[in-house]
Amino acid sequence: MAAINVSLRRKVRQNLTAHGFLIGAVLCFGYFSWYPMVREIVMSFQRTRRGRTTWVGLDNLDHILQDPAFWQAWRNTLLFTVLALLFGFAVPFLVAILLNELRHARSYLRILVYLPVMMPPVASVLLFKYFYDPGHGLFNHLLAALHLPTSAWLNSPDTAMVSVVIAATWMNMGGATLIYLAALQGIPGELYEAAELDGAGLLRRIWYVTVPQTRLILSLLLLLQIVATMQVFVEPYLLTGGNGPQGSTLTVVHLIYQYAFNFNNYGSASALGLVMLLLLAGFSGLYVRLSRNAD
């Protein structure tokens, strides 16, 4: 009986310790993640003027829907997402395939690819801002050396968003590349050998072996990248001041920033944040459901 009591007390102490750490993590997560979300939902139905808060119902939503910047910000955000998927989703996968095929200096190239992720985002963005300088920037010097027409880059509404996408892709591709590379190294070599015996070339091996074997990772990173690119803020804010020429780089998150900190309209900012939350949550749920049905 004494041995049972000692064993029981030991298990209780172990469980209390484990639950203590778990409760601490849950409290931190709730305070820094869930509480701001709930607070945003509440503020989206309120308006604060001269220190007085009143409930206004859907007036904040009506206000942002009537703002022309609302629709322009969504167009720009969707454009950035599409371009970021064309560059930022395909390029890391192709780079990972290239690194996986190499036999020498693979470790050094991994560090080189991941180096932009280790740099502070502000430093990376300011580096690209210097590259894009129409007078003394590196990119225009290279174009001039190749006898090609130079570009206004960030100063033109036609090229500003593409310039932001290029910078964002270079900054963020390292993490995705390493994840893809880890998935590629888990593919059995026998599958590639069988494909080669069947006469499959490089492109066919990639399409019929590599892509199916990494489908889970591809679908997961596609979802994460769509959610992340829809919330882009740092790159356009630092490269073009947020709006860009003729509002060509104004994004939804930057419009939320303007409502809150430029116009002191926290109700409209919260309402716009709630709209984005609902759209991304709905898209994520639909994407996960379609992915399960496809499996």
VOKOL-393760 format. One line per field, with one value per residue (C-alpha): residue number from 1; residue in three letters; x, y, z. Coordinates in steps of 0.001 Angstrom, whole numbers, plus 500000, padded with zeros to 6 digits. Layout:
BEGIN
n [NUM|...]
res [ala|...]
c1 [X|...]
c2 [Y|...]
c3 [Z|...]
***
This chain:
BEGIN
n [1|2|3|4|5|6|7|8|9|10|11|12|13|14|15|16|17|18|19|20|21|22|23|24|25|26|27|28|29|30|31|32|33|34|35|36|37|38|39|40|41|42|43|44|45|46|47|48|49|50|51|52|53|54|55|56|57|58|59|60|61|62|63|64|65|66|67|68|69|70|71|72|73|74|75|76|77|78|79|80|81|82|83|84|85|86|87|88|89|90|91|92|93|94|95|96|97|98|99|100|101|102|103|104|105|106|107|108|109|110|111|112|113|114|115|116|117|118|119|120|121|122|123|124|125|126|127|128|129|130|131|132|133|134|135|136|137|138|139|140|141|142|143|144|145|146|147|148|149|150|151|152|153|154|155|156|157|158|159|160|161|162|163|164|165|166|167|168|169|170|171|172|173|174|175|176|177|178|179|180|181|182|183|184|185|186|187|188|189|190|191|192|193|194|195|196|197|198|199|200|201|202|203|204|205|206|207|208|209|210|211|212|213|214|215|216|217|218|219|220|221|222|223|224|225|226|227|228|229|230|231|232|233|234|235|236|237|238|239|240|241|242|243|244|245|246|247|248|249|250|251|252|253|254|255|256|257|258|259|260|261|262|263|264|265|266|267|268|269|270|271|272|273|274|275|276|277|278|279|280|281|282|283|284|285|286|287|288|289|290|291|292|293|294|295]
res [met|ala|ala|ile|asn|val|ser|leu|arg|arg|lys|val|arg|gln|asn|leu|thr|ala|his|gly|phe|leu|ile|gly|ala|val|leu|cys|phe|gly|tyr|phe|ser|trp|tyr|pro|met|val|arg|glu|ile|val|met|ser|phe|gln|arg|thr|arg|arg|gly|arg|thr|thr|trp|val|gly|leu|asp|asn|leu|asp|his|ile|leu|gln|asp|pro|ala|phe|trp|gln|ala|trp|arg|asn|thr|leu|leu|phe|thr|val|leu|ala|leu|leu|phe|gly|phe|ala|val|pro|phe|leu|val|ala|ile|leu|leu|asn|glu|leu|arg|his|ala|arg|ser|tyr|leu|arg|ile|leu|val|tyr|leu|pro|val|met|met|pro|pro|val|ala|ser|val|leu|leu|phe|lys|tyr|phe|tyr|asp|pro|gly|his|gly|leu|phe|asn|his|leu|leu|ala|ala|leu|his|leu|pro|thr|ser|ala|trp|leu|asn|ser|pro|asp|thr|ala|met|val|ser|val|val|ile|ala|ala|thr|trp|met|asn|met|gly|gly|ala|thr|leu|ile|tyr|leu|ala|ala|leu|gln|gly|ile|pro|gly|glu|leu|tyr|glu|ala|ala|glu|leu|asp|gly|ala|gly|leu|leu|arg|arg|ile|trp|tyr|val|thr|val|pro|gln|thr|arg|leu|ile|leu|ser|leu|leu|leu|leu|leu|gln|ile|val|ala|thr|met|gln|val|phe|val|glu|pro|tyr|leu|leu|thr|gly|gly|asn|gly|pro|gln|gly|ser|thr|leu|thr|val|val|his|leu|ile|tyr|gln|tyr|ala|phe|asn|phe|asn|asn|tyr|gly|ser|ala|ser|ala|leu|gly|leu|val|met|leu|leu|leu|leu|ala|gly|phe|ser|gly|leu|tyr|val|arg|leu|ser|arg|asn|ala|asp]
c1 [500000|502826|504515|501244|500854|504417|503876|500584|502123|505000|502542|500517|503650|504710|501253|501124|504493|503424|500086|501828|504009|500996|498844|501615|501870|498088|497869|500622|499004|495597|496799|498999|496962|493330|492718|493769|491537|488528|489319|489437|486007|484540|486163|484842|481360|482482|483570|485747|485682|487147|487682|484070|483274|479872|478371|477715|476807|477749|478578|482327|481805|479657|482366|485174|482994|482322|486007|487549|490865|489224|488719|492074|493832|492136|493034|496664|496746|495310|497766|500654|499405|499177|502616|504115|502769|504194|507623|507744|506075|507710|511227|511990|510769|512972|515956|515389|515352|518601|520264|519068|520720|524088|526810|529346|529142|525534|525941|527486|524717|522101|523633|523730|520058|518993|521146|518429|516105|518742|519088|516833|513855|514469|518080|517018|514338|516657|519250|516712|515646|519233|519260|516071|517372|516735|519898|522572|520921|522616|519792|519803|523600|523349|520668|522755|525821|523784|522526|518959|516466|516518|513442|511881|511225|509527|508698|506382|502884|503521|506593|506244|504287|506536|509559|508030|507318|510919|512267|509796|510633|514365|513810|511537|512478|515174|512851|510581|513597|514997|511584|511262|514809|514089|510989|512948|515612|512892|511830|513126|515794|514232|511377|513747|515668|512442|511432|514802|514476|511100|512789|511463|513460|514142|510846|508832|510618|509802|506149|505434|507741|508806|505501|503298|505772|505883|502197|501469|504300|503391|499747|500640|503147|500748|498127|500635|502040|498626|497714|501094|501108|497584|498957|501979|503038|506777|508007|505634|505753|509540|510048|507304|505986|502957|500895|503389|502940|499213|498388|499813|501269|498571|497674|494874|497154|498637|495130|494386|497547|496380|492919|494356|497457|496993|493256|492820|489830|490335|486773|487214|490659|489187|486296|488720|490838|487713|486844|490318|490119|486812|487957|491221|489494|486867|489475|491616|488657|487581|491139|491593|488248|489047|492480|490926|488428|491243|493108]
c2 [500000|502405|501650|502367|505697|506701|505775|507677|510797|510644|510444|513336|515500|514628|515444|518681|519714|518814|520584|523591|524013|523386|525956|528549|527977|528123|531371|532987|531806|532998|536422|537198|535440|534858|537967|540396|538460|538706|542353|543059|541475|543612|546821|546217|547022|550046|553613|555664|559455|561813|558917|557766|554331|553591|550594|551343|547912|547495|551176|550447|547746|550092|552755|550563|549162|552685|553593|553320|552390|549203|547737|548973|547386|544046|544155|544872|542182|539569|540610|540296|536861|535599|536934|535643|532169|532263|533238|532324|528916|527573|528981|527367|523997|524198|525332|522407|519973|521487|521219|517642|516702|518182|515965|518607|521782|521002|522179|525499|526140|525403|528096|530480|529880|530245|533336|535892|534390|534957|538620|541150|541891|545628|545190|542958|545389|548393|546444|545911|549522|550461|547902|549440|553011|554319|556424|554434|551069|547778|546468|549416|549271|545622|546419|549256|547004|544519|547349|546807|549562|550532|550569|552930|549915|551241|554609|553229|551829|549200|547698|548607|545500|543156|544743|544142|540500|539920|541297|539282|536080|536510|537237|534282|531458|529936|528285|526756|525524|523609|522069|520937|519618|517541|516111|515294|513424|511205|509908|506339|506231|503084|505162|507304|504233|502593|505761|505934|502291|503148|505887|508876|512068|514670|516517|513298|512096|515369|515251|511577|510883|514058|515937|512999|512054|515627|516435|516755|519235|521145|521507|522545|525191|526437|527105|528737|530910|532118|533072|534790|536712|537983|539656|541283|544557|544941|544839|547395|549616|549916|549860|552230|553794|551506|553190|553254|555256|555847|553445|550488|548757|549563|546290|545363|545179|548576|549994|548585|550347|553616|553405|552736|554919|557603|558229|557042|555012|551792|550640|550635|549075|546277|545796|545418|543031|540995|540822|539505|537024|535607|535383|533631|531292|530405|529867|527718|525560|525108|524322|521693|520091|519959|518527|515743|514926|514795|512269]
c3 [500000|500855|497521|495703|497513|496671|493026|492961|494486|491956|489046|490449|490768|487228|485863|487808|486361|482847|483205|484729|481643|479405|481203|480906|477163|476739|478723|476633|473413|474540|475664|472657|469934|470874|472975|470182|467789|470094|470799|467065|466567|469366|468089|464568|465922|467937|467300|469623|469474|472070|474440|474235|472790|471278|469490|465830|464497|460830|460221|460150|457546|455469|455724|454400|451599|450362|450425|446913|448527|449861|446410|445132|448099|447462|443758|444597|447286|444939|442239|444678|445758|442181|441248|444497|443718|440199|441508|445173|444904|441761|442181|445593|444309|441222|443296|445675|442739|441466|444874|445229|441941|442896|444311|445379|447497|448414|452015|450991|448488|451152|453344|450380|449596|453238|453865|452918|455556|458245|457309|459054|456767|456921|455800|452902|451761|451947|449957|447186|447409|446552|443715|442296|442352|438828|438797|440628|441228|440416|438237|435861|435652|434609|432035|430639|430452|428419|426179|427364|428274|431929|434134|436638|438906|442060|440506|437834|438494|435813|437481|441168|442207|440212|441882|445309|444416|443288|446561|448638|446749|447326|451014|451781|449411|451637|454162|451518|449554|452532|453271|449664|449718|452827|451132|447959|449896|451368|447935|447331|444651|443202|441814|439775|438606|437465|435639|433893|432809|431307|429272|431243|430836|433490|433083|433100|436232|437936|436885|437525|440478|442261|442256|443422|446154|447504|446996|450713|451274|448111|449148|452704|451621|448959|451631|453990|451230|450095|453670|454174|450898|451490|454634|452992|454607|455210|451603|450020|453104|453063|449297|448172|451368|451248|448542|445700|442493|441894|444724|442796|445884|448453|450201|452589|455625|454829|454507|457976|459181|457621|459167|462621|462841|460194|460542|464174|462999|464921|464272|460490|460850|462967|460530|457622|459678|460444|456747|455961|458854|457633|454016|454882|457339|454752|452064|454365|455358|451732|450653|453369|452504|448778|449562|451653|448938|446369|448531]
***
